[in-house]
């Protein structure tokens, strides 16, 4: 197996021949999105003039000889952010840059995800609140732009609709019920699927403060009822300073798996000046 893994570094698939003579059998190994666990890679670009700035070497990831062949061979999904896709005139990707990135991901057999807030503000509520980015009217152009340069969006990760619509207590907070939020999210999913039925649409939510884990279980149950199906996946964005983050994560993982929801955790860090500092950081 070690020899197979080493031979597969940086490749899309590997063909094997086992046995000799009349007993020889051929087979092809390919990266599968059905495996567990999966590795999703979601680096922030080094935007110009954007509020969230990430890796200064972001663009180098897509070089043909970029020094991450072993990691690329084990990465299943790469996630793009809204600003990078939809704001080429404000520091985002040009058509040439986006085409280069999509081509590089295809060569590495890595699927594409985008992150998007699925809710639409109502009468002022939801303005500048995470989770509220304008619904399918703005999400679909993101999918189309990636398609225009030869890419296929396989996943949409909804950016904190539960936290934004229900837990947020800012000046433009909506304070929606869990039922209303679930209905609005289910409507977004239906509208996207009416155009792109194969896209898998799941959720990201932050586990912040000291709120009870049961509220997130209530959210998953409400969505399941509104949509007639469970969330395909649930990614947890942790507050690493929360004292019970480990126990709470395990509780949510058990609930999600018990209801056919794939569960994942976002591993991130605070700003750091070196790779070693990033890995050693608590956040």
C-alpha angles and dihedrals in degrees: 000000000000090000091050092049092049092049091050097054110128095359132114097224141351129221119212135194115203122191131003139263116356089350094060115120128188127212141165125224116206134176110267130206089204095072126103126251104032126192116227118188117203112168120173114238121237093256123193111233095355122132094232114050123184140170118003088206094050094119092050089065088077098053113118090239097039108153098243105082095132093048092043089054089058098040115100104181136025117201126213124199127230098247093051092053103036106033108059090149092055103050099295129122121300118220090259093050094047092047090051091050095047091048091051092050091050090052089054093044092240118151122228127241130179128202119225141163104236101199129092121219116247122210093334097314113119095028110146090358120132111251093036111094103134110281127250093331088075100028095058094057088056090055091046093050092054089047090051090064095045102271133125123214108222099174141028117198109202109224110233103306093161094049093042098048100036114017099039113102101180126127093275097039116143099206090205122178118255089247094055092046091050091050092051093048092047089052090052090051092049092050093051092045091051087067103025108023095173097060112109110223120197139156142259118200131175120235097213139161117353101307118144118266089225090075090065090048088051089052094052090048092049092051091048090054095045096045099036090233136062124260106274090225140000120205117196119216102202133212096220090198091063105110095220098039093124097049092042092051092051091049092052091044091054092048093047094048090047089059099043094260118139108230128211140168126221110231110204142146144211121263111297137180097219141026091251092052091049092052092046095048119107095221 
